[in-house]
């Protein structure tokens, strides 16, 4: 897409900050809601807000398109439920954000194993680099030990990668707005159903929790996805993917400021290794982008 004076990059820069803030909106809302129930309320409310705008396109979806949207929404729900459980257990959201970002390297591996889509050559350098970073982030007790929250973050990373691969494989023909609305609906309905059957709800929910729920819905979900769609429209995919790598960086900075997360040397090195792995994997796309621009300019 044509870039208008870098407007796409500027928008996505703010989207990366909103994505990081979403971690804290969710964390603060958990004082009044059960974890999976909160995700259910957040995504079902977001789907309701999108529905009036998506309805004209929803009417024209075929049965197979609806099934694909619901199937990808199922893995989206599992991913979000696992992610919110990881947040519930600890205040180390920065480390968690970097562990979750490993999903972008698990995705090409899953796509290769399931759909025979061969990864880029840089993948084979990036993956072991990221695994070294994961080892260091999980090495907080001086030996190879995965805490409950680290294990949940890595499990969420796996489900996120599966969702990403299926979404990319099966949903290319579905317009973004109805697809997003259906997926948010699936997450909301499944998580609310699970929560009502298994989780205990408070009889008196604090007003602060309701405020953070509303913030998560309006800013962390609807406004963020709307801005991201606009930003990606005006930004090349290679640039967009690099900018969105800032999310774990903002998250770890905010986690130190707001939650007092302790940054040890091992954590810092582990985070740098994971971020470096993601940049290594994306570098081939950037090289292709620059070559394309040079050819156009000549």
WOZIMO-V888596 format. One record per helix or strand of 2 or more residues. SS is the DSSP state (H for helix, E for strand). FROM is the first residue (numbers start at 1). TO is the last residue. If there is no record, write none. Layout:
<<SS,FROM,TO> <SS,FROM,TO>>
This chain:
<<H,7,29> <H,35,58> <H,63,89> <H,93,101> <H,103,115> <H,123,137> <H,148,170> <H,176,198> <H,207,233> <H,237,243> <H,246,259> <H,265,297>>
